Amino acid sequence: MSDTVIQWNNIYLSAIRRFEKALASPTRITRIGAMMHAAMYDAINSIAQTHQPYLISLPTPINTSPEAAAAYAAHQVLAAIRLELMATDPTLQTLFSDLKILFDNGLAASLAPIKADATEAEIENGRILGQAIANVVIAKRSKDGSEDMTPYVNGSSPGDWQLTGSGNAVTPNWGKVRPFTMKSGSQFRPVRPGGFATKTEMLQSAEYAVQLNEVKRLGSATAPLSDRSLEQTEIAFFWANDLDGTFKPPGQLYRQTQIVSEQQLLSLGDNARLFALVALALADAGIVAWDAKYSTEIDLWRPETAIQKADTDNNPATDCDESWAPLSVGRDGTHFSPPFPAYVSGHATFGATHAGILRNFFGTDYITFELDTEDPQLKDKFVTRTFDSFSAAALENGRSRVYLGVHFQWDADNGYISGTRLADYVSANFLKPLPVCVGV
């Protein structure tokens, strides 16, 4: 029987790929993943009773199928999220009908092998347990701030994030969303860019000039091989996955989790715990990154704005290039920057958080794995990259955004620091083993 946790992770990834109009934002993507995997974990753990619950452990008959409990928990959460999304945008009725079909078909496919090995009573007990746990998770996340659609008003002064043509500010209030594990969205807030006290001091600094000139050289759409190597270009696109139709940056990290899990031959219970830790931490990583992007004194402009308007930064070491564009490119050939402030990098924060969770879970950083990508620039070429450690992958992930032309290096560096701190906090405080009672 294939692993139920991974089955539903794949159903979730399919939804991200196919229904980008409703699920495109990395913040919303990670919230959904956290709710689904937390429900599956608490359902399976209610039966196994080996670790602390995330929210609740319910009394459960001995004859309860953990696979059925996990499947029904996942389906119940995703069905509720579909209804939640419908309420925010009722114009997408066809899309939401297709989502229902995906989730219902996923449940049927997930239950088919279970029915071959479990009795009707075991499956029914699993259904009751899974749906009950899911309802607790759904209720807990009600009115958590994710519904806040207050418009964002961007600044127009040098250094302020400004529209770049790729869309309005995405989920600008997400830093205020109630966290899944943290005490507040600012708990792991990074220092200001470069550690400077004010935006003016930052813009006029030598460090800012170094940051800008590096991405100007390495991240340009027209950079020659003497500036950006073929491998650096590959790295840029390998980690991008920014476009609709891909599994997006969080999805690539879930894909990595699947690969390592299957290599390490994890059990259903171990997978439930690993994926729940990853999911809860990634959801809070999104809150950490978006808090830094929107809720601090500096909502930092993207490199393309900084370079095109370098004549306004009052820094003699930077030069304006009004025609400069990042390497990042859409399916129509238009070069673009993601529609939210640069500091900190979401990719770097997600990647470091993920690496920290896996490092703590397996007790080592040094597990070799091969990872693939869904970015359209590389997917059809079947490009993979091999890493000897989780941290090596995370550091390359952050660095890739400079090569892509959409971030400064300090966006990656400080995202990595915040993500690592978050991962260590989650690992130390959530889903811990229960004490083993030794008989006298």
Buried (B, 14 or more C-beta within 10 A) or exposed (E): EEBBBBBBBBBBBBBBBBBBEBBBBBBBBBBBBBBBBBBBBBBBBBBBEBBEBBBBBBEBEEEBBBBBBBBBBBBBBBBBBBEBBBEEEEEBEEBBEBBBEBBEEBBEEBBEBBEEEBEEEBBBBBBBBBBBBBBBBBEBBEEBBBEEEEEBEBEEEBBBBBEBEBEEBBBBBBBBBBBBBBEEBBBBBBEBBBEBEEBBEBBBBEBBBBBBBBBBBBBBBEBEEEEBEEEBBBBBBBBBBBBBBBBBBBBBBBBBBBBBBEEBEBEBBBBBBBBBBBBBBBBBBBBBBBBBBBBBEBBBBBBBBBBBBBEBBEBEBBEBBEEBBBBBBEEEEEBBBBBBBBBBBBBBBBBBBBBBBBBBBBEEBEBEBEBBBBBBBBBEEEBEBEBEBBBBBBBBBBBBBBBBBBBBBBBBBBBBBBBBBBBBBBBEEBBEEEEEEEEE
